């Protein structure tokens, strides 16, 4: 039996957790928590796992690792960048290459979403492709075209949204042109360095908090292949040419994206500082409260694929059945059905492979 089951991550924004069963082996693709604090998969429904494979290091994809003992304490596989941050370190998957996990051939490629992020292709049935989170527009993180697969778990976080990153850049530039300073709370392991790179190239005085500076430094020390070659020199400039203090910057980047940091709270209290969120803001966090109150505004910065990107992916890999993960099915079902046809859109928990 070859079977795929969405433990979590299907139907809406939730923690990534997908069970694959083949030839008597049970593999788990990601094991996340969030994006709301404390939101977990139904761990007790998973059972004993032979191996856990991670796509990248964001909490909604690996935040449940502390519960690994409840699924049999399986070995963990991840890219070197992701794996060395874990305790104990994970077994290494290449950014671009082939491996074998529990007798199953696994191909990996760069996902364009976050440091060390990969998509996963499992040689099961006519091929299972799990994109994790991915993006083909990143000015910083490189991405690879995946191979053919009959079954595709794609990143549908944006639903039917179809604007380009260039549109996001123009909207941010327009905000910067207005009087006052901007505060952007965002994840350092992801869009933080991307937006900082954009601001540097526009000649905008930008301040990076300690977390963002640490990630930029880590990117410069890490495997060069997951960073676009043309971005490396500018990344180094961020550490030497960025504003020395928040008060000297037009734009301040702080982590985490929930705006919980002391620096974020200090700047939020200043009336001349405009607060801008560029990604998902979980309810019940300071970020959600700031948006609800009108103190902050939302301006998307693409780190996930647009509808057109996903439609091209479905055609490109020849998928016959598509599981749109992390997106609001109630809002986007009709758009997905139209864009992915003739592939069958899977909105139930599982399917045969």
C-alpha positions as CSV (number, residue, x, y, z in Angstrom):
1,X,0.0,0.0,0.0
2,X,1.2,3.5,-0.9
3,X,-0.8,6.1,1.0
4,X,-0.6,9.9,1.7
5,X,-2.4,11.3,4.7
6,X,-2.6,15.0,5.7
7,X,-2.3,14.9,9.5
8,X,-2.3,18.7,9.5
9,X,-1.8,21.4,6.9
10,X,-4.8,20.9,4.6
11,X,-7.8,23.2,4.4
12,X,-6.3,26.2,6.1
13,X,-3.2,27.7,7.6
14,X,-1.9,25.2,10.1
15,X,1.1,23.2,11.1
16,X,2.7,21.1,8.3
17,X,2.5,17.3,9.0
18,X,2.0,14.7,6.2
19,X,2.3,10.9,6.6
20,X,3.5,8.8,3.8
21,X,3.2,5.0,4.0
22,X,4.9,2.7,1.5
23,X,6.4,-0.8,1.5
24,X,5.8,-1.2,5.3
25,X,7.6,2.1,6.1
26,X,6.0,5.2,7.6
27,X,7.6,8.6,6.8
28,X,6.6,11.9,8.2
29,X,7.1,15.1,6.0
30,X,7.5,18.0,8.5
31,X,6.2,18.2,12.0
32,X,5.2,21.7,12.8
33,X,3.6,23.9,15.4
34,X,1.6,27.1,14.6
35,X,1.5,29.6,13.2
36,X,-0.6,30.3,16.2
37,X,1.3,29.5,19.4
38,X,0.4,26.0,20.7
39,X,-1.4,24.9,17.5
40,X,-0.2,21.3,16.9
41,X,-1.1,18.3,14.7
42,X,-3.0,15.5,16.2
43,X,0.1,13.8,17.4
44,X,-1.6,10.8,19.0
45,X,-3.1,9.9,15.6
46,X,0.2,9.6,13.9
47,X,1.6,6.4,15.4
48,X,5.2,5.1,15.2
49,X,7.3,6.7,12.4
50,X,10.4,5.3,10.8
51,X,11.8,8.6,9.6
52,X,11.0,12.3,9.8
53,X,12.0,14.5,6.8
54,X,12.0,18.3,7.1
55,X,11.6,20.8,4.4
56,X,12.9,23.9,6.3
57,X,13.3,25.3,9.7
58,X,10.2,27.6,10.3
59,X,8.3,26.6,13.4
60,X,5.1,25.6,11.5
61,X,7.2,23.0,9.8
62,X,9.4,21.7,12.6
63,X,8.1,23.2,15.8
64,X,6.6,19.9,17.1
65,X,10.0,18.2,17.2
66,X,10.0,18.3,21.0
67,X,7.2,15.6,20.8
68,X,9.3,13.3,18.7
69,X,9.3,10.6,21.4
70,X,5.6,10.2,21.0
71,X,6.0,9.1,17.4
72,X,8.8,6.6,18.1
73,X,11.8,9.0,18.2
74,X,12.5,8.5,14.5
75,X,15.7,9.7,12.9
76,X,15.4,13.2,11.4
77,X,16.6,14.2,7.9
78,X,17.2,17.8,6.8
79,X,19.6,20.0,4.8
80,X,22.9,20.8,6.5
81,X,21.8,24.4,7.3
82,X,18.6,23.3,9.0
83,X,20.0,20.1,10.5
84,X,22.9,21.6,12.4
85,X,20.6,23.9,14.4
86,X,18.7,20.8,15.8
87,X,19.6,18.8,18.9
88,X,20.8,16.2,18.1
89,X,21.8,17.3,14.6
90,X,19.8,15.8,11.8
91,X,21.1,13.4,9.2
92,X,22.0,15.5,6.1
93,X,20.0,15.7,2.9
94,X,21.7,17.6,0.0
95,X,20.3,20.9,-1.2
96,X,20.3,19.4,-4.7
97,X,20.7,15.7,-5.1
98,X,19.5,12.2,-4.2
99,X,19.4,10.2,-1.0
100,X,17.8,7.1,0.4
101,X,15.6,7.2,3.5
102,X,14.3,3.9,4.8
103,X,14.9,2.3,1.4
104,X,12.9,5.0,-0.4
105,X,14.7,7.2,-3.0
106,X,14.4,10.9,-2.1
107,X,15.4,13.7,-4.4
108,X,15.8,17.3,-3.1
109,X,16.1,20.7,-4.6
110,X,16.2,24.3,-3.4
111,X,12.8,25.8,-2.6
112,X,13.5,29.5,-2.8
113,X,11.7,30.2,0.5
114,X,14.1,30.2,3.4
115,X,17.7,29.4,4.3
116,X,18.4,25.7,3.5
117,X,14.9,25.1,2.4
118,X,14.2,22.1,0.1
119,X,11.4,20.4,-1.8
120,X,11.2,16.6,-1.4
121,X,10.5,14.1,-4.2
122,X,9.8,10.5,-3.1
123,X,10.0,7.7,-5.6
124,X,6.7,6.1,-4.5
125,X,4.1,5.1,-7.1
126,X,4.5,7.5,-10.0
127,X,6.2,10.0,-7.8
128,X,5.2,12.1,-4.8
129,X,6.4,15.7,-4.7
130,X,6.2,17.8,-1.5
131,X,7.0,21.4,-2.0
132,X,7.0,22.5,1.7
133,X,7.0,26.3,1.4
134,X,8.5,27.6,-1.8
135,X,8.9,30.7,-3.9
136,X,10.3,31.3,-7.4
137,X,10.5,35.1,-7.1
138,X,13.0,35.5,-4.3
139,X,15.9,37.9,-5.0
140,X,18.0,36.0,-2.4
141,X,17.1,32.3,-2.1
142,X,17.7,30.1,-5.2
143,X,15.2,27.6,-6.4
144,X,15.2,24.5,-8.6
145,X,12.7,23.0,-10.9
146,X,11.4,19.7,-9.5
147,X,11.0,16.4,-11.4
148,X,7.8,14.8,-12.6
149,X,5.3,13.5,-10.0
150,X,1.8,12.2,-10.2
151,X,0.9,13.4,-6.8
152,X,1.8,16.9,-5.6
153,X,1.5,18.6,-2.2
154,X,1.9,22.2,-3.2
155,X,2.2,25.4,-1.1
156,X,-1.2,27.1,-1.5
157,X,-0.7,29.6,1.3
158,X,-1.8,32.5,-0.9
159,X,-4.9,30.9,-2.2
160,X,-6.0,32.6,-5.4
161,X,-3.6,35.6,-4.9
162,X,-1.7,36.4,-8.1
163,X,0.3,39.7,-7.7
164,X,4.0,39.7,-8.4
165,X,6.9,40.5,-6.1
166,X,7.6,43.6,-8.2
167,X,4.1,44.8,-7.2
168,X,5.0,44.3,-3.5
169,X,8.3,46.1,-4.0
170,X,6.6,49.1,-5.6
171,X,4.1,49.3,-2.8
172,X,6.9,49.2,-0.2
173,X,8.8,51.9,-2.0
174,X,5.7,54.1,-2.0
175,X,5.4,53.7,1.8
176,X,9.1,54.5,2.2
177,X,8.7,57.7,0.2
178,X,6.2,59.1,2.8
179,X,7.4,61.0,5.9
180,X,8.3,59.1,9.0
181,X,10.0,55.9,9.7
182,X,8.9,52.3,9.1
183,X,9.1,49.4,11.5
184,X,8.9,45.9,9.8
185,X,8.6,43.0,12.3
186,X,9.4,39.9,10.3
187,X,11.1,36.5,10.5
188,X,14.9,36.8,10.3
189,X,15.1,33.2,8.8
190,X,13.3,34.1,5.7
191,X,12.1,37.4,4.3
192,X,14.1,39.6,6.7
193,X,17.4,39.4,4.7
194,X,15.3,39.6,1.4
195,X,13.7,42.9,2.3
196,X,16.9,44.3,3.7
197,X,18.6,43.4,0.4
198,X,15.9,45.3,-1.5
199,X,16.3,48.4,0.7
200,X,20.0,48.4,0.4
201,X,19.8,48.3,-3.4
202,X,17.3,51.2,-3.3
203,X,19.7,53.3,-1.2
204,X,17.4,53.3,1.9
205,X,19.0,53.6,5.4
206,X,18.0,50.3,7.0
207,X,18.7,49.0,10.5
208,X,18.8,45.3,11.2
209,X,18.3,44.0,14.7
210,X,20.6,41.5,16.2
211,X,18.6,38.5,15.0
212,X,18.6,39.7,11.4
213,X,22.3,40.5,11.5
214,X,23.1,37.0,12.8
215,X,21.1,35.4,10.0
216,X,22.9,37.5,7.3
217,X,26.2,36.5,8.8
218,X,25.2,32.9,8.9
219,X,24.0,33.0,5.2
220,X,27.5,34.3,4.2
221,X,29.1,31.4,6.0
222,X,26.7,28.7,4.8
223,X,26.6,26.6,1.6
224,X,26.9,29.2,-1.1
225,X,24.6,27.3,-3.4
226,X,21.3,28.2,-1.7
227,X,22.0,31.9,-2.1
228,X,21.7,33.5,-5.6
229,X,25.2,34.3,-6.7
230,X,24.4,38.0,-7.5
231,X,23.2,38.5,-3.9
232,X,26.3,37.5,-2.0
233,X,28.3,40.8,-2.3
234,X,25.2,42.8,-1.4
235,X,24.6,40.6,1.7
236,X,28.1,41.4,2.9
237,X,27.4,45.1,2.4
238,X,24.4,44.9,4.7
239,X,26.7,44.2,7.7
240,X,28.9,47.1,6.9
241,X,26.6,49.8,5.4
242,X,23.4,49.4,7.4
243,X,22.4,52.1,9.8
244,X,24.3,51.8,13.1
245,X,21.2,52.5,15.3
246,X,17.4,52.4,14.9
247,X,17.0,56.1,15.2
248,X,19.4,56.6,12.3
249,X,17.3,54.4,9.9
250,X,14.4,55.1,7.6
251,X,13.4,51.4,8.0
252,X,13.9,49.2,11.0
253,X,13.7,45.4,10.6
254,X,13.1,43.4,13.8
255,X,12.5,39.7,14.6
256,X,10.2,38.0,15.4
257,X,7.3,38.7,13.1
258,X,4.9,38.8,16.0
259,X,6.4,42.2,17.2
260,X,7.2,40.8,20.6
261,X,10.7,42.1,20.9
262,X,11.7,44.9,23.2
263,X,12.9,47.1,20.3
264,X,9.7,46.6,18.4
265,X,7.6,47.5,21.4
266,X,9.7,50.7,22.0
267,X,9.2,51.8,18.4
268,X,5.5,51.0,18.3
269,X,5.1,53.5,21.1
270,X,6.4,56.3,18.9
271,X,3.7,58.0,17.0
272,X,6.0,58.9,14.0
273,X,6.8,55.2,13.4
274,X,4.5,53.4,11.0
275,X,4.2,49.6,11.6
276,X,4.0,47.3,8.6
277,X,3.5,43.6,8.6
278,X,4.5,41.7,5.4
279,X,3.3,38.2,6.1
280,X,0.8,36.0,8.0
281,X,-0.1,37.4,11.4
282,X,-1.5,34.8,13.8
283,X,-4.5,35.9,15.8
284,X,-3.9,36.4,19.5
285,X,-0.4,37.8,19.0
286,X,0.8,41.5,19.3
287,X,0.9,41.6,15.5
288,X,-2.7,40.6,15.1
289,X,-3.8,43.1,17.8
290,X,-1.9,45.9,16.1
291,X,-3.6,45.2,12.8
292,X,-7.0,44.9,14.3
293,X,-6.6,48.2,16.1
294,X,-5.4,50.0,13.0
295,X,-2.0,50.9,14.5
296,X,-0.3,48.7,11.9
297,X,-1.0,48.0,8.2
298,X,-0.4,45.0,6.0
299,X,1.6,44.9,2.9
300,X,2.4,41.5,1.5
301,X,6.0,40.5,0.5
302,X,5.8,37.4,-1.6
303,X,7.5,34.4,0.0
304,X,5.1,31.8,-1.3
305,X,3.9,31.0,-4.9
306,X,1.2,32.8,-6.6
307,X,-1.8,31.0,-8.2
308,X,-0.1,31.3,-11.6
309,X,3.1,29.7,-10.2
310,X,1.2,26.8,-8.8
311,X,-0.7,26.3,-12.0
312,X,2.6,26.2,-13.9
313,X,4.0,23.8,-11.4
314,X,1.1,21.4,-11.7
315,X,1.5,21.4,-15.5
316,X,5.3,21.2,-15.3
317,X,5.5,18.1,-13.2
318,X,2.5,16.4,-14.8
319,X,0.6,16.0,-11.6
320,X,-2.6,14.1,-11.8
321,X,-3.7,14.8,-8.2
322,X,-2.9,17.9,-6.2
323,X,-3.2,18.5,-2.5
324,X,-3.2,22.3,-1.9
325,X,-1.6,22.7,1.5
326,X,-1.7,25.7,3.9
327,X,-4.4,27.6,2.0
328,X,-8.0,28.6,2.9
329,X,-9.9,26.0,0.9
330,X,-13.3,27.7,1.5
331,X,-12.0,30.8,-0.3
332,X,-9.9,29.3,-3.0
333,X,-11.5,26.0,-4.0
334,X,-13.0,27.3,-7.2
335,X,-9.8,29.0,-8.3
336,X,-7.8,25.9,-7.6
337,X,-10.1,23.6,-9.5
338,X,-10.0,25.9,-12.5
339,X,-6.2,26.6,-12.4
340,X,-5.1,23.0,-11.8
341,X,-7.4,21.2,-14.2
342,X,-7.4,18.5,-15.4
343,X,-5.5,17.4,-12.2
344,X,-7.8,16.4,-9.4
345,X,-7.8,18.7,-6.4
346,X,-7.6,16.8,-3.1
347,X,-9.3,18.4,-0.1
348,X,-9.9,15.2,1.9
349,X,-7.3,14.0,4.4
350,X,-5.7,11.3,2.3
351,X,-5.2,9.5,-1.0
352,X,-3.5,6.5,-2.6
353,X,-0.3,7.0,-4.4
